[in-house]
Amino acid sequence: MLAEKVELAPPSAAAHKSTFFRQSGWLMIANIAGGLLMWAVHFLANRIGTSAYGLFITLLTAVMLVPAIPLQMVFAQQTAKALATGGERELAALVRFICLGSLGIWVLLCLAVLALQQSILSFWGVSDPVALWITMPILLVTIWAPVFMGILQGQQNFLWLGWSMMSGGIGRLGAAAVAVLVLHLGASGMMIGVLAGAVLGLLIGVWQTRQLWLRPPRTFVWSGVLRQIIPLLFGFIFVQFLFTGDTLFVKHYFTGSATGAYGSAGTLSRALIWLVGPLATVMFPRIVHSSAKSEKTDIMGMVLLGTAVLAIGGAAGLALLGRFVIALLWGKDFVQVAGPVLPWYALAMVPLALANVLVNNLLARSQFKVVPVTFLLSIGYAVTMVYVNQRFHSLVVVLQTVGVFNLLFLAACAWFTWGDKQHPVRAG
């Protein structure tokens, strides 16, 4: 007797929304917990001295120059598209090519650093090369990690993406505490912590995605891949510059005490993006998958509404309670400078949070016309920030400028989402 075939009903809209918010909530927890653990490493500064801590910040800044988030988004898009269209073997070939190619470039960079070691150490005013050489493997891992985290995101494997994010903070704080408090290794110990956290996060990503990148590779057409990768990469790089560029200008034009207080206000305000960012992180691969299969989805509108509620509520909370939080975490001396700028900083992050949702939707659908506009905005932003800092030398004016350009970015993304009649983009 033949078994009766049972048709399973597709998940309901309520089930989809429940899954989405469960995944987003988990990533919010992982994002904030991982960020707090990484931030906690800086409490070890008083155990290594001002000079060693300055070297640590310099080396950490060099690592942060790697465009990790843009790389992750590129591989999230490539993975989601490959899973939707059956291109897993081409994806495996791309992953191996990028990893092996970056390894080759890294080896050349190590040789250059070896040849210029004394000049680099002299420029930074240090004599111990250990911390410098610990930084080199960190750079390689920082390039590889977003590749595999992007695959996790593209697979919608948000459970292990979250653990990968948190493990970076756990490994960094744990290893740095042992290296500094027990072994007394100074800046080198702090960098060992960074390396341990980066490797731990990478290993989770490598292991959890092995079924994809270990597949027999198949040759892919470079021209088609580059048409997807280059706009994605540069689009998210420009977004990252709008998100973090103000700190670079403030550090150049203001003194140490002002920059420290400004940094405390920036840390709290950017936490709004850490809070709402996981909504777009979960949304992105779903839209890539739906777009590749020409399916409709209403997820973008839901994410935009959720982002607006959380970002506006968070900004209002910071405006009311931010001074107390700054005094608690950084001390009362920071409040005098950070207190007046914090409401402006938090307000400036709201349009950026909303624009981030729209630009993720556009780039997930391969609607790249927004990229050159974002590039022009970035150029205008940089030129204006130089003028504002030279002419006014006011942190409030700096943040008003940030807010204006974030509003312009939001307006551009909104136009290409709803107003571009030639190439309309579905809002969901």
N, C-alpha and C positions, 0 to 999 in steps of 0.2 A: 504494500500500500504506500502510495506516494505521500510524503509529508506535505501538509498544506503550507504554502508559502505565506508568510506573515509580512505585511507591509508596515513598517515602522513610520509613524507620523513624524514629520520634521519638528524640531524644537519650536515651541511657541515664542512669540515676541517677548513675553514676560520672562521666559527662560533665558533668552538671549541677553536681555537687560540685566538679569540677575547674575549671569556669568560675567558679563562685562564689568559690572560694579564690584564683584568679588575679586576679579583679577586686578582691577585698578586699585582697589583698597589694599590688596597685598603689596603691590608695587609701591604705593605711597608709604606703607610701613617700612619696606625694605630700603627705599630711597632715603627717607629721613633718618632711619637707624644707621644706615651705612655712612651718610653724611656726618652725623653726629660723632660716630666712632672715629672717622678720619679727622674731624675737627679736634677731637679730644687729644690727639697726638701733640698738639701745640702746647698743652699744659706741661709737657716735658721740657719746654724751653728753659725754665729756670734751673734745670739740672745740668745743662750743657753750656751755658754762658751765652752772652749776647753775640759774640763773634761767630761761634759755631752755629748758633741758631740762624744768623744772617746767611751763612753758607748753605744751610739746609734750605732756606726759603729760595735762595738763588737757584739751587739745583732742582728743587721742586717746580719752580717756574719754568725751567727749561723742559721738564717732562710735560708740563701742562700745555706746552706749545703744540704737542701732537694733537691733531684734530680728531679726538677719539669719538665724540658724538656724531660728527658727520660720517666717519667711517662706519660706525654702528648702523646708522640709518641706511647707508648704501647697501650693506649686506642684509639688513632686514627687508629692504625692498626686493633685492635679488632673490632671497630665499622664498619670500611669500609668492613672488611671481613664478619661480621654478616649481613650487609645490602645486600651484594652480594650473600650470601648463605642461607638467611632466618633464621639466628641464633639470632634474636633480643631478644628472651626470655632468651637465655643463657647469652647474654650480660647483660641484666637486673640483672640476678642473680650474675654475676661477679662484677658489679658495687656496688651492695648492700653489697656483701661480703667484698670487699676492703674497702668501707667506714666504715662499722661497725667494721671490724677488726682493721683498723687504729684508730678508736675511742677508742677501748679497749686498744691498745698500748699507746695511748696518755694519757689516764687516769692513767695508771701505771707510765708513765713518770712524770706526774704532782705530783703523790705521792712521787716519788723519789726526785723531785726538792723541795718539801715541807720538806722532811726529811733532805736534804742537803743544804737548803736555805742559812744558815749562812756561810757555807764553800764556796758556789758559790759567794756570795756577797763579802766575804773577798778576794777571789782569784782575783776578778775584781776590788777590791778597792773601793766599793761603799757601801752606807748604806741604800739607799731607795730601797725596793723590788718591788715598783709599776711597774717600767719599765720591770723588770724580768717577772712579772705575766701577763703583757700585751703581752709579747712575746709568752706565752704558747698558747693562742688561735690562734695567727698568725701561729704557727707551724702546727696546725691542718688544718686551712684553706689552707695553702700552700701545704698540701698533697692532700686535696680534690679538689682544683681548677684545677690542671692539668688533673684530671679524666674527669671532665665535659668539659674542653676546648679541650681535646682529642676527646671526643664524637662529639663536634661541628666540629672539623677538619675532623673526619672520615665521618661525614654526609655531608661534603663539604658546611657547613653553614658558609661561610667565612665572611658574613656580620656581624653576631653576634659574631663570633670569634674575629674580629677586634674591635668591640665595647667592648668586654670583656677585651681585651688587653689595650685599651685606658682608660677604666674606672678605672683600677688599678692605673694609674698615676693621673687621675683626682681626685679620692677619696683620694689618699695619699697626694697630694699637698694641696688640699682644707682643709682636716681635720687637717693636721699638721700645716698649717698656722694659723687656728683658735686656735688650742691648744697651740701653742707657742706664737703667737703675742697677742692674747686676754687673754688666760687663764694662760700664763706664766708657762707652765708645763714642760719645759726642755726636757730631753731625753724621758720622759714618753709621752709628747705631740708628739714628732717625731714618736714614736712607735704606738701611737693612729692613726696617719696618715697612717702608713703602714697597720695597721689592717683594717681601713676603706676602703682603696683601695682594699685590698685582699678580703674582704667580698663583696664589690660591684661587683668585677669581678666574684666571685663565684656565686652570686645570678643570674647574667645574664646567666651563663652557666647552672645552675640548672634549671632555668625556661625554657630556650630555648630547653633543651634536655629532658624535662619531659615525652614526648610521648614515649621515648625509655626506660628510667630507671623505669618508673611506670608500665610497662607491667608485667603481671603475670610471675614470674620467672620460669625457667625450669632448672633442674639439668644439669650441664655440666661436662664433663670428665676432671678432673684436669690434668692428664698426658699430654693430647693434648694441653691444654691451657698453661701449664708451658713450654712445648717445644717451644712455640711461644714467651711467655712473657720474659723468662729469657735471651735468646740471645739478644732480642730487648733492654731490660732494660740495660744490661751490655754494649752492643754495643754503645748505645748513652751516657752512663756514661763515657766510655773511650774517646769518641769524645769530650765531655764537658771538660774532664781533659786536653786534648790537646789544647783546646780553651782557658782555663783560668789558667792552672797550673803555667805558668811563673810568674804570679803576686804573688803567694804564695812564690815562691823561692826568688824573688826580695825583698819582704817585710822582709824575714828572713835575707838576707845577706847584705842589703844596709840600709843606714840611712834614717831618715824621709824625708829630703828634696829631696833626689834622688828618693825615692819611690813615692812621690807626683807627681813629674815631669814625671816619668815613667808611672804613672797611667793616666796622662792627654794624653800622646801619645797612651796608650792602649785604652782609651775611644774612641778617634778619629778613631783608626785603626779598632777596633772591630765594629765600626759603619758600616764598609764595610759588615760584616756578617749580621748585622741588615738590611742592604739595600737589599742584595741578598737572605737572608734566606727565605723570603716569597715565592720565586719561588719554593724552595724545599718543603715548607709547603703545597702549593697547589698541587704540584706534588705527594706527598707521598700517600694520600688516593686514588687518581686516579689509581696509579699503583697497590696498594693493591686490589682495586676493579677489575681491568682488569686481574690481575694475578689469583684471585680467580675464575673468570669466563673464564679463558684461552683465553682472548681476546688480540689482539695486539694493541699497542699504541706507537706513536713516540714522546711522550711528553718529555722523558728524554734527547734526543738530543737537543731539543729546549731549555730546561731549562739549560743544560750545556753551550750552546752557549750564552744565555742571561746572565748567571752568569759570564762567562769569560769576556764579554764585560764590564759589570758594575763593576766587581771587579778590572780589570786591569785599567779601566778609573778612578775609584775612588782612587786607589793606586797612580796613576800618579798625580792626583789632590792634594792629601795629600802631596806628595813629593815636589810639587811646592809651595803650599799655606799653608801647615800645620803650619809653624812657625807663620804666621800672625793670624791664627785661635787660636793657643795656647796663643799668646800674648793678643788677644781680650778676650778670655774666662777665662783664668787663670792668666794672668799677665805676664809682661816681664821677671820676675825672673825665670819662668818655662822654658823659651825658651832655655837658655844655656844648660840645660840637655836634655830636650825633643826634641829640634830641630834636633840634630844629630841622634837620635835613631828613630825618626818618619818614615823616608823613609824605614828603615829596618823593622820596625814593620808593616807598610802597605804592604810591599812586602811579608812578611811572611804570611799574611792573605790570599793572592791570592790562593796558592795551597790548603789551608784549605777550602776556599769557594768552590773550584771545587771538592775537596774530599767529602765535605758534600753532594753535589748532587749525587755523585756516591754511597756513603754509604747509602743514603736514598733509592736509587733505589734497591740496593742489599737487604737491610733489608725489604723493602716493598714486595719483591718477596720471602721472607723467605730463602734467600741465606745467611746462617749464617757463612760460612767458613771464612769470613773476620774478625769475632769477636775475635777469639783467636790471630790472627795476630795483631789486634789493641791493644789487651791486652799486648802482648809482646812489641810492640812499646811504649806503655805507661810506662812499667817498664823501658825499655831502656832510655826513655825520662827523667824519674825521676832521674835515676842514673847519666846520663850525665849532667843534670842540676846541681846536687850537685857538681860534679867534676868541671864543668866550672865555677861555682860561687866561689868555693874555690881556683881554680888555677889561674883564670884570673881576676876576680872581675871587669868585664867590661860589661856594659849594651848592647853595640853593639855586643859583643861575645855571650851574652845571646840570643839576638834576631836572630843572625845567626844560633844558635843552634835550636831555635824554627822553623826557616825557613827550615832547613835541615830535621827535623822530620816531618814537614808538607808535604814536598816533598815526603818523604818515605811513608807517609800515603796515599798521592795521588797515588803513584806508586802501592801500595798494592791494593787500590780500583780499579784502572784501570786494574790490572792483573785479579782480580776476575770478572770484568765486561766483558773484551774482551779476556783475555789470557788463562783463565781456560778452557781447551778443554774437561776436564772430565765432568764438570757441567757448560756448557756455560750459560750465562745470556744474554737475549735479551737486547740490548742497549736501546730500547724504552720501 
